[in-house]
């Protein structure tokens, strides 16, 4: 699932072939500036394009970064701290895309600033 910003809301479903699985579907949902992305709704609408998917059983893989202010990067200490606080207070991806927390799998890494 790929979500991108746009001025017009529309949903496009494209078919592509995966090397090992035979067929894989890619759903591309485009949202306008003032619209709130809803991944589950977009997957539900993809049935009109011929995609049969169990939305209730779908899992979503998200990435998460933990920022460490102990790195040797060229930023001064107060800027590292400010950047880390702003990043920590940012809205999580699962809330932004309206993905239920019970269906997400998070893969994370630590980044030194």
C-alpha positions, 0 to 999 in steps of 0.5 A: 500500500502506498499513500501519496498527497494530491489535490484530487482524491482517487484510488488506483489498483495496479497488478504486478508480478512478484518473482516468487509468489506469482502475482502481487497487488499494489494499491496506490491511494491518492489523497487531497491536502485536507483529506485524512488517509484511511488505509483500511477504507482504501483497501476496501474500495480496491474490490472494485478494481478486482482485488479480493483481500481480507481487510480484517486479517491484513497485517501492516509493516511499519518502520520506526526510528529511535533517535539517540542524541549521543552521536558524534554528528556535527549538530550542537547538543541543544539542536539534537535535543530539540530535534529528538523531542519534535520527532518523538512528539510527531504523530505515529504512522499507524494513527496518521493512516488509521491502521489499528494497532492490533494489526501492525508490525513495527520494525525499528532502528536506532539513529545517532544524531 
